[in-house]
Amino acid sequence: MRSQRPVRHLHRGRKQRPLLPCLLGGLVGGICLLALLGMAARWGLVSVLAREAAPQDSSLRVSVSLESSQDTGGEAPWYLRLVNPQTPLSPEFTVELTEVAGGQFDSRAAEALSQMLSQMEDEGLSPLVCSSFRTWEDQETLHQNEVDLWLSQGLTEEAAQEEASRWVVPAGTSEHETGLAADIVSSAYQVLEEEQEDTPEQWWLMEHCWEYGFILRYPKDKTDVTGVGYEPWHYRYVGVEAAQEMKESGQCLEEYWAARFTRNGS
């Protein structure tokens, strides 16, 4: 059992086609033209009604609009960037950030995070973002602190490095450096331990986070795939569509990413 560690606070329409009349001449041409115009008018009315009838779920609107604007061309879009020891970030990686409760977040996904937290508060819960964006230097320091913790418990340097990396990954391999990950805990239980899963805040997040485009990034049953220990506080933005698909399929991000972006050797 890992020793308990307190939570770290880091500061830091389809486009309408133009109508092309076919001038066929005489009465037959006029009738055809009138028929085409009538069909176009009916289609326009149907399109307007369909737009007005579309669901206006504000909690999903931000994520959906972001996703629908992406043309991936077979490559993973920004919100599905995979970061782990096999696919590390460059030290020169940069991202535009927006201030959020508890730190900073990728500006393109910050509103989705804020909406999720606001909904939790509206339902009487008390979520706390204890860590969001981290710099390369932040992550390097945290990883070394974790190594030192395991060294102090008698592990060799090699064993300490290996064990530490299961809980605090080295710089360049942390999702926090992308600005797309947030550690969210209960204000009433500010400890990064497995017992965090028993809080009402985590119950809510595990059930509803996908509605805002988030996933529980390191599930209990996927540690062999992710290479990271179970973290019932680490949530990652992937967009609503991908979050829903992963929830329904039971896949973690590595599995989803491999199935979607590594076909045909890509």
C-alpha positions as CSV (number, residue, x, y, z in Angstrom):
1,M,0.0,0.0,0.0
2,R,1.4,3.4,-1.0
3,S,1.8,5.9,1.8
4,Q,-0.8,8.7,1.7
5,R,0.3,11.9,0.1
6,P,-1.6,15.2,0.3
7,V,-3.0,16.7,-2.8
8,R,-0.5,19.0,-4.6
9,H,-1.8,22.4,-5.6
10,L,0.2,23.8,-8.6
11,H,-0.1,27.4,-9.7
12,R,1.1,28.3,-12.1
13,G,-25.6,22.0,-43.7
14,R,-24.9,20.7,-45.6
15,K,-24.5,23.7,-47.9
16,Q,-27.5,24.4,-50.1
17,R,-26.6,24.0,-53.7
18,P,-27.6,26.9,-56.0
19,L,-30.6,26.0,-58.1
20,L,-29.5,25.4,-61.7
21,P,-32.6,25.6,-63.9
22,C,-32.7,23.4,-67.0
23,L,-34.2,25.4,-69.8
24,L,-35.9,22.7,-71.7
25,G,-38.2,25.2,-73.5
26,G,-41.9,25.4,-73.9
27,L,-44.5,24.3,-71.4
28,V,-42.5,21.2,-70.4
29,G,-39.5,23.3,-69.4
30,G,-41.7,25.6,-67.3
31,I,-43.4,22.7,-65.5
32,C,-40.0,21.1,-64.7
33,L,-38.6,24.4,-63.4
34,L,-41.6,25.0,-61.1
35,A,-41.3,21.4,-59.8
36,L,-37.6,21.9,-59.0
37,L,-38.3,25.2,-57.3
38,G,-41.1,23.6,-55.2
39,M,-38.7,20.8,-54.1
40,A,-36.0,23.4,-53.1
41,A,-38.5,25.4,-51.1
42,R,-39.7,22.3,-49.3
43,W,-36.1,21.2,-48.5
44,G,-35.3,24.6,-47.2
45,L,-38.3,24.5,-44.9
46,V,-37.4,21.0,-43.7
47,S,-33.8,22.1,-43.1
48,V,-34.9,25.1,-41.0
49,L,-37.3,22.9,-39.0
50,A,-34.6,20.3,-38.4
51,R,-32.2,22.9,-37.1
52,E,-34.8,24.3,-34.8
53,A,-35.7,20.9,-33.5
54,A,-32.0,19.9,-32.8
55,P,-31.2,19.4,-29.1
56,Q,-29.6,22.4,-27.5
57,D,-27.8,20.8,-24.7
58,S,-25.4,23.5,-23.6
59,S,-23.2,21.0,-21.7
60,L,-22.3,19.3,-25.0
61,R,-22.3,22.2,-27.4
62,V,-18.7,23.3,-26.9
63,S,-17.2,19.8,-27.4
64,V,-19.4,18.9,-30.4
65,S,-18.6,22.1,-32.2
66,L,-14.9,21.6,-31.7
67,E,-15.0,18.0,-33.0
68,S,-17.2,18.7,-36.0
69,S,-14.7,21.4,-37.2
70,Q,-11.8,18.9,-37.4
71,D,-10.7,17.2,-40.5
72,T,-8.2,14.6,-39.1
73,G,-7.0,13.2,-42.5
74,G,-6.3,9.9,-40.7
75,E,-4.3,11.6,-37.9
76,A,-5.4,12.1,-34.3
77,P,-6.8,15.6,-33.7
78,W,-5.5,17.7,-30.9
79,Y,-8.1,16.5,-28.4
80,L,-7.1,12.9,-28.9
81,R,-3.3,13.4,-28.6
82,L,-1.8,10.4,-27.0
83,V,0.9,11.1,-24.5
84,N,2.8,8.3,-22.7
85,P,6.3,6.8,-22.6
86,Q,5.9,5.5,-26.1
87,T,4.6,8.8,-27.5
88,P,6.3,11.6,-25.5
89,L,5.9,15.3,-26.0
90,S,8.7,17.4,-27.3
91,P,10.3,19.8,-24.7
92,E,9.3,22.6,-27.2
93,F,5.6,21.6,-27.1
94,T,3.3,24.7,-26.4
95,V,-0.4,25.2,-26.0
96,E,-2.6,28.2,-25.6
97,L,-4.0,28.2,-22.0
98,T,-7.0,29.6,-20.2
99,E,-7.3,30.2,-16.5
100,V,-9.8,27.7,-14.8
101,A,-10.6,26.9,-11.3
102,G,-7.5,25.2,-10.0
103,G,-5.0,26.3,-12.6
104,Q,-4.9,26.4,-16.4
105,F,-6.4,24.3,-19.2
106,D,-6.2,24.1,-23.0
107,S,-8.2,27.1,-24.2
108,R,-10.1,24.9,-26.6
109,A,-11.4,22.7,-23.9
110,A,-11.5,25.0,-20.9
111,E,-15.2,25.8,-21.2
112,A,-16.1,22.1,-21.2
113,L,-14.2,21.7,-17.9
114,S,-15.9,24.8,-16.4
115,Q,-19.3,23.6,-17.4
116,M,-18.8,20.1,-15.9
117,L,-17.6,21.6,-12.6
118,S,-20.5,24.1,-12.5
119,Q,-23.0,21.3,-13.0
120,M,-21.5,19.4,-10.1
121,E,-21.7,22.4,-7.9
122,D,-25.3,23.0,-9.0
123,E,-26.1,19.4,-7.8
124,G,-24.6,20.1,-4.4
125,L,-21.2,18.5,-4.9
126,S,-17.8,20.1,-4.0
127,P,-15.2,19.2,-6.7
128,L,-11.7,20.6,-6.4
129,V,-9.2,20.7,-9.3
130,C,-5.9,20.1,-7.5
131,S,-3.8,19.9,-10.6
132,S,-4.3,20.9,-14.3
133,F,-1.6,22.1,-16.7
134,R,2.0,21.5,-15.7
135,T,5.1,22.7,-17.3
136,W,7.9,20.3,-18.3
137,E,9.8,21.6,-15.2
138,D,6.8,21.0,-12.9
139,Q,6.5,17.4,-14.1
140,E,10.2,16.8,-13.8
141,T,10.2,18.0,-10.2
142,L,7.1,15.9,-9.2
143,H,8.6,12.8,-10.8
144,Q,11.9,13.3,-8.9
145,N,10.0,13.8,-5.6
146,E,8.2,10.5,-6.2
147,V,11.5,8.8,-6.9
148,D,12.9,10.2,-3.7
149,L,9.9,8.9,-1.8
150,W,10.5,5.4,-2.9
151,L,14.2,5.6,-2.3
152,S,13.4,6.7,1.3
153,Q,11.5,3.4,1.6
154,G,14.5,1.3,0.8
155,L,14.1,0.7,-2.9
156,T,17.2,0.7,-5.2
157,E,17.5,3.6,-7.7
158,E,16.3,1.4,-10.6
159,A,13.3,0.0,-8.6
160,A,12.5,3.5,-7.3
161,Q,12.5,4.9,-10.9
162,E,10.2,2.1,-12.0
163,E,7.7,2.4,-9.2
164,A,7.7,6.2,-9.2
165,S,6.9,6.2,-12.9
166,R,3.7,4.1,-12.3
167,W,2.3,7.0,-10.3
168,V,4.1,10.2,-11.5
169,V,5.4,9.8,-15.0
170,P,8.6,11.5,-16.2
171,A,8.5,14.9,-17.9
172,G,7.4,14.7,-21.5
173,T,5.1,11.7,-20.8
174,S,2.4,13.4,-18.7
175,E,-1.0,14.4,-20.1
176,H,-0.9,17.4,-17.7
177,E,1.7,18.9,-20.0
178,T,-0.9,19.0,-22.8
179,G,-3.3,21.1,-20.8
180,L,-6.0,18.5,-21.4
181,A,-5.9,16.7,-18.0
182,A,-7.2,17.6,-14.6
183,D,-6.9,15.9,-11.3
184,I,-10.3,16.4,-9.6
185,V,-10.9,15.4,-6.0
186,S,-13.6,15.9,-3.4
187,S,-13.1,19.1,-1.3
188,A,-13.9,16.9,1.7
189,Y,-11.3,14.3,0.9
190,Q,-8.2,15.9,-0.6
191,V,-6.0,12.8,-0.8
192,L,-4.7,11.1,-3.9
193,E,-5.5,7.6,-2.9
194,E,-7.8,4.8,-4.3
195,E,-10.3,5.7,-1.6
196,Q,-11.0,8.8,-3.6
197,E,-13.3,6.6,-5.7
198,D,-15.7,6.4,-2.7
199,T,-16.6,10.1,-2.7
200,P,-19.8,11.4,-4.2
201,E,-17.8,13.6,-6.5
202,Q,-16.1,10.6,-8.1
203,W,-19.4,8.7,-8.4
204,W,-20.8,11.6,-10.3
205,L,-17.7,12.1,-12.5
206,M,-17.5,8.4,-13.4
207,E,-21.1,8.4,-14.5
208,H,-21.3,11.8,-16.2
209,C,-17.9,13.0,-17.3
210,W,-18.3,11.7,-20.8
211,E,-21.2,14.1,-21.4
212,Y,-18.7,16.9,-21.2
213,G,-16.0,15.1,-23.3
214,F,-13.9,13.7,-20.4
215,I,-12.8,10.2,-19.6
216,L,-11.3,8.6,-16.4
217,R,-7.9,8.2,-18.0
218,Y,-6.3,5.5,-15.9
219,P,-9.0,2.9,-14.9
220,K,-8.4,0.1,-12.4
221,D,-8.8,-2.6,-15.0
222,K,-6.4,-1.0,-17.6
223,T,-3.2,-0.6,-15.7
224,D,-1.4,-3.2,-17.9
225,V,-2.4,-1.2,-21.0
226,T,-1.8,2.3,-19.7
227,G,1.3,1.5,-17.7
228,V,0.0,3.8,-15.0
229,G,-1.6,2.9,-11.7
230,Y,-5.3,3.3,-11.0
231,E,-6.1,7.0,-10.5
232,P,-9.7,7.7,-9.7
233,W,-9.1,11.5,-9.9
234,H,-7.4,11.9,-13.2
235,Y,-9.7,13.1,-16.0
236,R,-8.8,13.8,-19.6
237,Y,-10.6,15.7,-22.3
238,V,-11.1,13.8,-25.5
239,G,-14.3,15.3,-26.9
240,V,-17.9,14.0,-26.4
241,E,-17.9,11.6,-29.3
242,A,-14.8,9.8,-28.3
243,A,-15.7,9.9,-24.6
244,Q,-19.0,8.2,-25.3
245,E,-17.5,5.6,-27.6
246,M,-14.9,4.7,-24.9
247,K,-17.5,4.5,-22.2
248,E,-19.7,2.2,-24.3
249,S,-16.7,0.0,-25.5
250,G,-14.8,-0.1,-22.2
251,Q,-11.7,1.0,-24.0
252,C,-9.0,3.2,-22.5
253,L,-7.4,5.9,-24.6
254,E,-4.5,3.6,-25.8
255,E,-6.9,1.0,-27.1
256,Y,-9.2,3.5,-28.7
257,W,-6.3,5.4,-30.3
258,A,-4.7,2.2,-31.6
259,A,-8.0,1.0,-33.2
260,R,-8.7,4.3,-34.8
261,F,-5.3,5.8,-35.8
262,T,-2.8,2.9,-36.4
263,R,-4.6,1.1,-39.2
264,N,-2.6,0.3,-42.3
265,G,0.6,1.2,-40.5
266,S,-0.4,4.8,-40.0
